[in-house]
Amino acid sequence: MQLKNTFVHHVHFWLKDKADLQKLIEGLNILAPISHVRDIHIGIPADTHRSVVERSYDASLLILFDNQAGHDAYQIHPIHDEFVAKYAGPLCEKVVVTDAVNV
């Protein structure tokens, strides 16, 4: 099934210290109740080994929104701010975000 009317927000996290993975995942889970989030997936690299597969990140977050307005509201939500301040900011050395909309 092809997704329609969907704004995709995908974030990859590289930890400063690999031992903090469970703490980061704990933080990612606080984002789920934000009302604008339609679907959420929190993951770690799959055990796939092909030259085109990026596996150097430690955790990923994929969120589906109904539209950009939902995404924009999520970005300024107090829970998102808490996640950035308590988890992503102190624990991560690198964060890469990709956002996509339907064509």
Backbone atoms as SQL, in Angstrom:
CREATE TABLE atoms (id INTEGER PRIMARY KEY, chain TEXT, resi INTEGER, resn TEXT, atom TEXT, x REAL, y REAL, z REAL);
INSERT INTO atoms VALUES
  (1, 'A', 1, 'MET', 'N', 0.840, -1.179, 0.000),
  (2, 'A', 1, 'MET', 'CA', 0.000, 0.000, 0.000),
  (3, 'A', 1, 'MET', 'C', 0.890, 1.248, 0.000),
  (4, 'A', 2, 'GLN', 'N', 0.620, 2.126, -0.911),
  (5, 'A', 2, 'GLN', 'CA', 1.369, 3.384, -0.976),
  (6, 'A', 2, 'GLN', 'C', 0.747, 4.392, -0.012),
  (7, 'A', 3, 'LEU', 'N', 1.594, 5.021, 0.794),
  (8, 'A', 3, 'LEU', 'CA', 1.109, 6.042, 1.718),
  (9, 'A', 3, 'LEU', 'C', 0.790, 7.315, 0.959),
  (10, 'A', 4, 'LYS', 'N', -0.333, 7.910, 1.295),
  (11, 'A', 4, 'LYS', 'CA', -0.720, 9.193, 0.715),
  (12, 'A', 4, 'LYS', 'C', -1.006, 10.158, 1.849),
  (13, 'A', 5, 'ASN', 'N', -0.970, 11.433, 1.537),
  (14, 'A', 5, 'ASN', 'CA', -1.230, 12.458, 2.551),
  (15, 'A', 5, 'ASN', 'C', -0.392, 12.213, 3.801),
  (16, 'A', 6, 'THR', 'N', 0.903, 12.052, 3.582),
  (17, 'A', 6, 'THR', 'CA', 1.808, 11.718, 4.680),
  (18, 'A', 6, 'THR', 'C', 3.063, 12.589, 4.618),
  (19, 'A', 7, 'PHE', 'N', 3.412, 13.116, 5.769),
  (20, 'A', 7, 'PHE', 'CA', 4.665, 13.836, 5.942),
  (21, 'A', 7, 'PHE', 'C', 5.567, 12.906, 6.757),
  (22, 'A', 8, 'VAL', 'N', 6.723, 12.554, 6.207),
  (23, 'A', 8, 'VAL', 'CA', 7.638, 11.606, 6.845),
  (24, 'A', 8, 'VAL', 'C', 8.813, 12.365, 7.454),
  (25, 'A', 9, 'HIS', 'N', 9.059, 12.091, 8.720),
  (26, 'A', 9, 'HIS', 'CA', 10.161, 12.696, 9.474),
  (27, 'A', 9, 'HIS', 'C', 11.044, 11.545, 9.940),
  (28, 'A', 10, 'HIS', 'N', 12.281, 11.470, 9.409),
  (29, 'A', 10, 'HIS', 'CA', 13.178, 10.367, 9.734),
  (30, 'A', 10, 'HIS', 'C', 14.463, 10.941, 10.315),
  (31, 'A', 11, 'VAL', 'N', 14.831, 10.443, 11.483),
  (32, 'A', 11, 'VAL', 'CA', 15.981, 10.975, 12.202),
  (33, 'A', 11, 'VAL', 'C', 16.924, 9.822, 12.558),
  (34, 'A', 12, 'HIS', 'N', 18.209, 10.023, 12.304),
  (35, 'A', 12, 'HIS', 'CA', 19.235, 9.053, 12.701),
  (36, 'A', 12, 'HIS', 'C', 20.122, 9.710, 13.746),
  (37, 'A', 13, 'PHE', 'N', 20.467, 8.911, 14.766),
  (38, 'A', 13, 'PHE', 'CA', 21.240, 9.399, 15.909),
  (39, 'A', 13, 'PHE', 'C', 22.543, 8.612, 16.048),
  (40, 'A', 14, 'TRP', 'N', 23.628, 9.341, 16.248),
  (41, 'A', 14, 'TRP', 'CA', 24.928, 8.756, 16.558),
  (42, 'A', 14, 'TRP', 'C', 25.268, 9.169, 17.985),
  (43, 'A', 15, 'LEU', 'N', 25.471, 8.201, 18.851),
  (44, 'A', 15, 'LEU', 'CA', 25.742, 8.466, 20.255),
  (45, 'A', 15, 'LEU', 'C', 27.200, 8.848, 20.503),
  (46, 'A', 16, 'LYS', 'N', 27.413, 9.667, 21.523),
  (47, 'A', 16, 'LYS', 'CA', 28.770, 9.951, 21.979),
  (48, 'A', 16, 'LYS', 'C', 29.340, 8.704, 22.653),
  (49, 'A', 17, 'ASP', 'N', 28.479, 8.002, 23.383),
  (50, 'A', 17, 'ASP', 'CA', 28.880, 6.800, 24.119),
  (51, 'A', 17, 'ASP', 'C', 27.839, 5.708, 23.844),
  (52, 'A', 18, 'LYS', 'N', 28.252, 4.623, 23.219),
  (53, 'A', 18, 'LYS', 'CA', 27.338, 3.528, 22.837),
  (54, 'A', 18, 'LYS', 'C', 26.584, 2.970, 24.040),
  (55, 'A', 19, 'ALA', 'N', 27.132, 3.123, 25.228),
  (56, 'A', 19, 'ALA', 'CA', 26.476, 2.624, 26.437),
  (57, 'A', 19, 'ALA', 'C', 25.177, 3.371, 26.748),
  (58, 'A', 20, 'ASP', 'N', 24.954, 4.506, 26.108),
  (59, 'A', 20, 'ASP', 'CA', 23.757, 5.314, 26.351),
  (60, 'A', 20, 'ASP', 'C', 22.575, 4.954, 25.449),
  (61, 'A', 21, 'LEU', 'N', 22.677, 3.862, 24.705),
  (62, 'A', 21, 'LEU', 'CA', 21.603, 3.506, 23.763),
  (63, 'A', 21, 'LEU', 'C', 20.256, 3.358, 24.460),
  (64, 'A', 22, 'GLN', 'N', 20.190, 2.643, 25.553),
  (65, 'A', 22, 'GLN', 'CA', 18.900, 2.438, 26.229),
  (66, 'A', 22, 'GLN', 'C', 18.329, 3.758, 26.751),
  (67, 'A', 23, 'LYS', 'N', 19.184, 4.645, 27.197),
  (68, 'A', 23, 'LYS', 'CA', 18.709, 5.958, 27.660),
  (69, 'A', 23, 'LYS', 'C', 18.128, 6.754, 26.484),
  (70, 'A', 24, 'LEU', 'N', 18.783, 6.702, 25.326),
  (71, 'A', 24, 'LEU', 'CA', 18.257, 7.394, 24.153),
  (72, 'A', 24, 'LEU', 'C', 16.916, 6.794, 23.744),
  (73, 'A', 25, 'ILE', 'N', 16.814, 5.480, 23.733),
  (74, 'A', 25, 'ILE', 'CA', 15.552, 4.832, 23.368),
  (75, 'A', 25, 'ILE', 'C', 14.455, 5.208, 24.362),
  (76, 'A', 26, 'GLU', 'N', 14.789, 5.283, 25.635),
  (77, 'A', 26, 'GLU', 'CA', 13.844, 5.760, 26.647),
  (78, 'A', 26, 'GLU', 'C', 13.335, 7.154, 26.265),
  (79, 'A', 27, 'GLY', 'N', 14.251, 8.023, 25.873),
  (80, 'A', 27, 'GLY', 'CA', 13.876, 9.376, 25.474),
  (81, 'A', 27, 'GLY', 'C', 13.016, 9.390, 24.223),
  (82, 'A', 28, 'LEU', 'N', 13.358, 8.569, 23.236),
  (83, 'A', 28, 'LEU', 'CA', 12.567, 8.520, 22.007),
  (84, 'A', 28, 'LEU', 'C', 11.129, 8.102, 22.298),
  (85, 'A', 29, 'ASN', 'N', 10.953, 7.229, 23.260),
  (86, 'A', 29, 'ASN', 'CA', 9.606, 6.760, 23.597),
  (87, 'A', 29, 'ASN', 'C', 8.726, 7.837, 24.205),
  (88, 'A', 30, 'ILE', 'N', 9.309, 8.880, 24.777),
  (89, 'A', 30, 'ILE', 'CA', 8.457, 9.943, 25.337),
  (90, 'A', 30, 'ILE', 'C', 7.771, 10.746, 24.241),
  (91, 'A', 31, 'LEU', 'N', 8.253, 10.607, 22.990),
  (92, 'A', 31, 'LEU', 'CA', 7.666, 11.363, 21.876),
  (93, 'A', 31, 'LEU', 'C', 6.347, 10.773, 21.381),
  (94, 'A', 32, 'ALA', 'N', 6.112, 9.502, 21.620),
  (95, 'A', 32, 'ALA', 'CA', 4.953, 8.801, 21.065),
  (96, 'A', 32, 'ALA', 'C', 3.605, 9.437, 21.414),
  (97, 'A', 33, 'PRO', 'N', 3.395, 9.923, 22.633),
  (98, 'A', 33, 'PRO', 'CA', 2.072, 10.478, 22.968),
  (99, 'A', 33, 'PRO', 'C', 1.750, 11.846, 22.350),
  (100, 'A', 34, 'ILE', 'N', 2.697, 12.483, 21.691),
  (101, 'A', 34, 'ILE', 'CA', 2.410, 13.794, 21.100),
  (102, 'A', 34, 'ILE', 'C', 1.272, 13.622, 20.098),
  (103, 'A', 35, 'SER', 'N', 0.229, 14.405, 20.249),
  (104, 'A', 35, 'SER', 'CA', -1.017, 14.187, 19.508),
  (105, 'A', 35, 'SER', 'C', -0.873, 14.267, 17.990),
  (106, 'A', 36, 'HIS', 'N', 0.077, 14.985, 17.496),
  (107, 'A', 36, 'HIS', 'CA', 0.227, 15.137, 16.041),
  (108, 'A', 36, 'HIS', 'C', 0.879, 13.922, 15.388),
  (109, 'A', 37, 'VAL', 'N', 1.480, 13.049, 16.185),
  (110, 'A', 37, 'VAL', 'CA', 2.156, 11.860, 15.667),
  (111, 'A', 37, 'VAL', 'C', 1.114, 10.830, 15.232),
  (112, 'A', 38, 'ARG', 'N', 1.128, 10.475, 13.949),
  (113, 'A', 38, 'ARG', 'CA', 0.204, 9.453, 13.440),
  (114, 'A', 38, 'ARG', 'C', 0.748, 8.055, 13.695),
  (115, 'A', 39, 'ASP', 'N', 2.005, 7.842, 13.332),
  (116, 'A', 39, 'ASP', 'CA', 2.685, 6.567, 13.551),
  (117, 'A', 39, 'ASP', 'C', 4.126, 6.868, 13.924),
  (118, 'A', 40, 'ILE', 'N', 4.718, 5.962, 14.711),
  (119, 'A', 40, 'ILE', 'CA', 6.098, 6.158, 15.134),
  (120, 'A', 40, 'ILE', 'C', 6.816, 4.810, 15.108),
  (121, 'A', 41, 'HIS', 'N', 8.066, 4.837, 14.685),
  (122, 'A', 41, 'HIS', 'CA', 8.926, 3.649, 14.718),
  (123, 'A', 41, 'HIS', 'C', 10.256, 4.064, 15.306),
  (124, 'A', 42, 'ILE', 'N', 10.678, 3.351, 16.348),
  (125, 'A', 42, 'ILE', 'CA', 11.970, 3.573, 16.978),
  (126, 'A', 42, 'ILE', 'C', 12.783, 2.318, 16.712),
  (127, 'A', 43, 'GLY', 'N', 13.985, 2.477, 16.159),
  (128, 'A', 43, 'GLY', 'CA', 14.732, 1.294, 15.795),
  (129, 'A', 43, 'GLY', 'C', 16.227, 1.455, 15.924),
  (130, 'A', 44, 'ILE', 'N', 16.895, 0.334, 15.668),
  (131, 'A', 44, 'ILE', 'CA', 18.345, 0.271, 15.597),
  (132, 'A', 44, 'ILE', 'C', 18.692, -0.340, 14.248),
  (133, 'A', 45, 'PRO', 'N', 19.941, -0.246, 13.806),
  (134, 'A', 45, 'PRO', 'CA', 20.280, -0.784, 12.485),
  (135, 'A', 45, 'PRO', 'C', 19.930, -2.275, 12.365),
  (136, 'A', 46, 'ALA', 'N', 19.307, -2.615, 11.259),
  (137, 'A', 46, 'ALA', 'CA', 18.994, -4.012, 10.962),
  (138, 'A', 46, 'ALA', 'C', 20.285, -4.739, 10.586),
  (139, 'A', 47, 'ASP', 'N', 20.249, -6.041, 10.690),
  (140, 'A', 47, 'ASP', 'CA', 21.424, -6.859, 10.362),
  (141, 'A', 47, 'ASP', 'C', 21.452, -7.123, 8.851),
  (142, 'A', 48, 'THR', 'N', 21.535, -6.045, 8.090),
  (143, 'A', 48, 'THR', 'CA', 21.629, -6.126, 6.628),
  (144, 'A', 48, 'THR', 'C', 22.973, -5.546, 6.209),
  (145, 'A', 49, 'HIS', 'N', 23.623, -6.232, 5.303),
  (146, 'A', 49, 'HIS', 'CA', 24.997, -5.850, 4.953),
  (147, 'A', 49, 'HIS', 'C', 25.146, -5.796, 3.437),
  (148, 'A', 50, 'ARG', 'N', 24.795, -4.633, 2.884),
  (149, 'A', 50, 'ARG', 'CA', 25.006, -4.367, 1.463),
  (150, 'A', 50, 'ARG', 'C', 25.708, -3.025, 1.378),
  (151, 'A', 51, 'SER', 'N', 26.393, -2.791, 0.294),
  (152, 'A', 51, 'SER', 'CA', 27.193, -1.568, 0.182),
  (153, 'A', 51, 'SER', 'C', 26.349, -0.295, 0.255),
  (154, 'A', 52, 'VAL', 'N', 25.083, -0.364, -0.069),
  (155, 'A', 52, 'VAL', 'CA', 24.233, 0.829, -0.064),
  (156, 'A', 52, 'VAL', 'C', 23.526, 1.063, 1.277),
  (157, 'A', 53, 'VAL', 'N', 23.708, 0.170, 2.238),
  (158, 'A', 53, 'VAL', 'CA', 23.020, 0.276, 3.524),
  (159, 'A', 53, 'VAL', 'C', 23.880, 1.039, 4.524),
  (160, 'A', 54, 'GLU', 'N', 23.316, 2.097, 5.067),
  (161, 'A', 54, 'GLU', 'CA', 23.976, 2.899, 6.101),
  (162, 'A', 54, 'GLU', 'C', 23.694, 2.243, 7.452),
  (163, 'A', 55, 'ARG', 'N', 24.734, 1.800, 8.138),
  (164, 'A', 55, 'ARG', 'CA', 24.570, 1.116, 9.423),
  (165, 'A', 55, 'ARG', 'C', 25.385, 1.757, 10.536),
  (166, 'A', 56, 'SER', 'N', 25.967, 2.913, 10.294),
  (167, 'A', 56, 'SER', 'CA', 26.853, 3.500, 11.301),
  (168, 'A', 56, 'SER', 'C', 26.095, 4.228, 12.418),
  (169, 'A', 57, 'TYR', 'N', 24.822, 4.492, 12.246),
  (170, 'A', 57, 'TYR', 'CA', 24.042, 5.180, 13.273),
  (171, 'A', 57, 'TYR', 'C', 23.711, 4.205, 14.412),
  (172, 'A', 58, 'ASP', 'N', 23.303, 4.757, 15.542),
  (173, 'A', 58, 'ASP', 'CA', 22.977, 3.930, 16.706),
  (174, 'A', 58, 'ASP', 'C', 21.482, 3.706, 16.891),
  (175, 'A', 59, 'ALA', 'N', 20.672, 4.677, 16.518),
  (176, 'A', 59, 'ALA', 'CA', 19.217, 4.550, 16.657),
  (177, 'A', 59, 'ALA', 'C', 18.552, 5.425, 15.604),
  (178, 'A', 60, 'SER', 'N', 17.311, 5.068, 15.295),
  (179, 'A', 60, 'SER', 'CA', 16.566, 5.886, 14.342),
  (180, 'A', 60, 'SER', 'C', 15.148, 6.107, 14.846),
  (181, 'A', 61, 'LEU', 'N', 14.576, 7.175, 14.372),
  (182, 'A', 61, 'LEU', 'CA', 13.205, 7.554, 14.687),
  (183, 'A', 61, 'LEU', 'C', 12.515, 7.873, 13.375),
  (184, 'A', 62, 'LEU', 'N', 11.400, 7.221, 13.129),
  (185, 'A', 62, 'LEU', 'CA', 10.586, 7.503, 11.950),
  (186, 'A', 62, 'LEU', 'C', 9.201, 7.876, 12.450),
  (187, 'A', 63, 'ILE', 'N', 8.748, 9.068, 12.082),
  (188, 'A', 63, 'ILE', 'CA', 7.420, 9.517, 12.478),
  (189, 'A', 63, 'ILE', 'C', 6.640, 9.899, 11.229),
  (190, 'A', 64, 'LEU', 'N', 5.388, 9.474, 11.175),
  (191, 'A', 64, 'LEU', 'CA', 4.475, 9.854, 10.100),
  (192, 'A', 64, 'LEU', 'C', 3.467, 10.847, 10.648),
  (193, 'A', 65, 'PHE', 'N', 3.297, 11.928, 9.907),
  (194, 'A', 65, 'PHE', 'CA', 2.316, 12.958, 10.231),
  (195, 'A', 65, 'PHE', 'C', 1.314, 13.045, 9.087),
  (196, 'A', 66, 'ASP', 'N', 0.143, 13.592, 9.359),
  (197, 'A', 66, 'ASP', 'CA', -0.854, 13.781, 8.303),
  (198, 'A', 66, 'ASP', 'C', -0.449, 14.864, 7.322),
  (199, 'A', 67, 'ASN', 'N', 0.327, 15.838, 7.817),
  (200, 'A', 67, 'ASN', 'CA', 0.707, 16.964, 6.957),
  (201, 'A', 67, 'ASN', 'C', 1.846, 17.740, 7.616),
  (202, 'A', 68, 'GLN', 'N', 2.343, 18.740, 6.927),
  (203, 'A', 68, 'GLN', 'CA', 3.446, 19.529, 7.459),
  (204, 'A', 68, 'GLN', 'C', 3.026, 20.320, 8.689),
  (205, 'A', 69, 'ALA', 'N', 1.768, 20.731, 8.744),
  (206, 'A', 69, 'ALA', 'CA', 1.306, 21.474, 9.923),
  (207, 'A', 69, 'ALA', 'C', 1.447, 20.621, 11.187),
  (208, 'A', 70, 'GLY', 'N', 1.142, 19.331, 11.096),
  (209, 'A', 70, 'GLY', 'CA', 1.320, 18.431, 12.233),
  (210, 'A', 70, 'GLY', 'C', 2.783, 18.307, 12.616),
  (211, 'A', 71, 'HIS', 'N', 3.637, 18.195, 11.604),
  (212, 'A', 71, 'HIS', 'CA', 5.081, 18.140, 11.849),
  (213, 'A', 71, 'HIS', 'C', 5.562, 19.415, 12.529),
  (214, 'A', 72, 'ASP', 'N', 5.126, 20.548, 12.021),
  (215, 'A', 72, 'ASP', 'CA', 5.575, 21.832, 12.570),
  (216, 'A', 72, 'ASP', 'C', 5.124, 21.998, 14.019),
  (217, 'A', 73, 'ALA', 'N', 3.904, 21.553, 14.330),
  (218, 'A', 73, 'ALA', 'CA', 3.408, 21.624, 15.715),
  (219, 'A', 73, 'ALA', 'C', 4.220, 20.691, 16.625),
  (220, 'A', 74, 'TYR', 'N', 4.574, 19.525, 16.115),
  (221, 'A', 74, 'TYR', 'CA', 5.409, 18.572, 16.858),
  (222, 'A', 74, 'TYR', 'C', 6.760, 19.201, 17.206),
  (223, 'A', 75, 'GLN', 'N', 7.354, 19.919, 16.268),
  (224, 'A', 75, 'GLN', 'CA', 8.676, 20.503, 16.477),
  (225, 'A', 75, 'GLN', 'C', 8.714, 21.490, 17.634),
  (226, 'A', 76, 'ILE', 'N', 7.602, 22.137, 17.942),
  (227, 'A', 76, 'ILE', 'CA', 7.578, 23.127, 19.030),
  (228, 'A', 76, 'ILE', 'C', 6.834, 22.607, 20.264),
  (229, 'A', 77, 'HIS', 'N', 6.474, 21.330, 20.255),
  (230, 'A', 77, 'HIS', 'CA', 5.767, 20.736, 21.394),
  (231, 'A', 77, 'HIS', 'C', 6.723, 20.628, 22.585),
  (232, 'A', 78, 'PRO', 'N', 6.243, 20.892, 23.803),
  (233, 'A', 78, 'PRO', 'CA', 7.111, 20.822, 24.990),
  (234, 'A', 78, 'PRO', 'C', 7.777, 19.456, 25.199),
  (235, 'A', 79, 'ILE', 'N', 7.112, 18.376, 24.823),
  (236, 'A', 79, 'ILE', 'CA', 7.726, 17.051, 24.974),
  (237, 'A', 79, 'ILE', 'C', 8.907, 16.906, 24.012),
  (238, 'A', 80, 'HIS', 'N', 8.762, 17.425, 22.800),
  (239, 'A', 80, 'HIS', 'CA', 9.879, 17.391, 21.852),
  (240, 'A', 80, 'HIS', 'C', 11.046, 18.220, 22.395),
  (241, 'A', 81, 'ASP', 'N', 10.736, 19.391, 22.932),
  (242, 'A', 81, 'ASP', 'CA', 11.785, 20.232, 23.522),
  (243, 'A', 81, 'ASP', 'C', 12.496, 19.502, 24.660),
  (244, 'A', 82, 'GLU', 'N', 11.728, 18.775, 25.484),
  (245, 'A', 82, 'GLU', 'CA', 12.307, 17.995, 26.580),
  (246, 'A', 82, 'GLU', 'C', 13.230, 16.903, 26.028),
  (247, 'A', 83, 'PHE', 'N', 12.793, 16.221, 24.967),
  (248, 'A', 83, 'PHE', 'CA', 13.618, 15.184, 24.360),
  (249, 'A', 83, 'PHE', 'C', 14.956, 15.750, 23.883),
  (250, 'A', 84, 'VAL', 'N', 14.904, 16.873, 23.209),
  (251, 'A', 84, 'VAL', 'CA', 16.139, 17.485, 22.696),
  (252, 'A', 84, 'VAL', 'C', 17.053, 17.891, 23.854),
  (253, 'A', 85, 'ALA', 'N', 16.482, 18.497, 24.888),
  (254, 'A', 85, 'ALA', 'CA', 17.285, 19.009, 26.002),
  (255, 'A', 85, 'ALA', 'C', 17.855, 17.901, 26.896),
  (256, 'A', 86, 'LYS', 'N', 17.069, 16.838, 27.138),
  (257, 'A', 86, 'LYS', 'CA', 17.485, 15.815, 28.101),
  (258, 'A', 86, 'LYS', 'C', 18.140, 14.595, 27.465),
  (259, 'A', 87, 'TYR', 'N', 17.875, 14.367, 26.185),
  (260, 'A', 87, 'TYR', 'CA', 18.356, 13.138, 25.555),
  (261, 'A', 87, 'TYR', 'C', 19.248, 13.413, 24.335),
  (262, 'A', 88, 'ALA', 'N', 18.665, 13.921, 23.266),
  (263, 'A', 88, 'ALA', 'CA', 19.430, 14.087, 22.020),
  (264, 'A', 88, 'ALA', 'C', 20.616, 15.024, 22.206),
  (265, 'A', 89, 'GLY', 'N', 20.395, 16.167, 22.809),
  (266, 'A', 89, 'GLY', 'CA', 21.474, 17.141, 22.994),
  (267, 'A', 89, 'GLY', 'C', 22.657, 16.586, 23.770),
  (268, 'A', 90, 'PRO', 'N', 22.431, 16.066, 24.973),
  (269, 'A', 90, 'PRO', 'CA', 23.567, 15.593, 25.760),
  (270, 'A', 90, 'PRO', 'C', 24.160, 14.259, 25.301),
  (271, 'A', 91, 'LEU', 'N', 23.345, 13.386, 24.691),
  (272, 'A', 91, 'LEU', 'CA', 23.821, 12.039, 24.390),
  (273, 'A', 91, 'LEU', 'C', 24.409, 11.862, 22.992),
  (274, 'A', 92, 'CYS', 'N', 24.016, 12.721, 22.053),
  (275, 'A', 92, 'CYS', 'CA', 24.366, 12.470, 20.653),
  (276, 'A', 92, 'CYS', 'C', 25.480, 13.370, 20.154),
  (277, 'A', 93, 'GLU', 'N', 26.368, 12.760, 19.360),
  (278, 'A', 93, 'GLU', 'CA', 27.415, 13.548, 18.718),
  (279, 'A', 93, 'GLU', 'C', 26.975, 14.013, 17.338),
  (280, 'A', 94, 'LYS', 'N', 25.984, 13.323, 16.773),
  (281, 'A', 94, 'LYS', 'CA', 25.503, 13.672, 15.435),
  (282, 'A', 94, 'LYS', 'C', 24.046, 13.258, 15.319),
  (283, 'A', 95, 'VAL', 'N', 23.261, 14.112, 14.654),
  (284, 'A', 95, 'VAL', 'CA', 21.854, 13.830, 14.368),
  (285, 'A', 95, 'VAL', 'C', 21.605, 14.262, 12.930),
  (286, 'A', 96, 'VAL', 'N', 21.016, 13.369, 12.146),
  (287, 'A', 96, 'VAL', 'CA', 20.685, 13.685, 10.750),
  (288, 'A', 96, 'VAL', 'C', 19.182, 13.493, 10.557),
  (289, 'A', 97, 'VAL', 'N', 18.548, 14.537, 10.027),
  (290, 'A', 97, 'VAL', 'CA', 17.103, 14.526, 9.812),
  (291, 'A', 97, 'VAL', 'C', 16.804, 14.579, 8.331),
  (292, 'A', 98, 'THR', 'N', 15.872, 13.745, 7.886),
  (293, 'A', 98, 'THR', 'CA', 15.336, 13.877, 6.535),
  (294, 'A', 98, 'THR', 'C', 13.827, 13.955, 6.657),
  (295, 'A', 99, 'ASP', 'N', 13.235, 14.906, 5.966),
  (296, 'A', 99, 'ASP', 'CA', 11.789, 15.065, 5.895),
  (297, 'A', 99, 'ASP', 'C', 11.367, 14.867, 4.442),
  (298, 'A', 100, 'ALA', 'N', 10.230, 14.214, 4.249),
  (299, 'A', 100, 'ALA', 'CA', 9.757, 13.960, 2.880),
  (300, 'A', 100, 'ALA', 'C', 8.247, 14.083, 2.824),
  (301, 'A', 101, 'VAL', 'N', 7.772, 14.525, 1.663),
  (302, 'A', 101, 'VAL', 'CA', 6.338, 14.628, 1.398),
  (303, 'A', 101, 'VAL', 'C', 6.014, 13.836, 0.130),
  (304, 'A', 102, 'ASN', 'N', 4.746, 13.552, -0.043),
  (305, 'A', 102, 'ASN', 'CA', 4.317, 12.813, -1.226),
  (306, 'A', 102, 'ASN', 'C', 4.540, 13.602, -2.509),
  (307, 'A', 103, 'VAL', 'N', 4.790, 12.871, -3.576),
  (308, 'A', 103, 'VAL', 'CA', 4.918, 13.491, -4.901),
  (309, 'A', 103, 'VAL', 'C', 3.613, 13.358, -5.637);
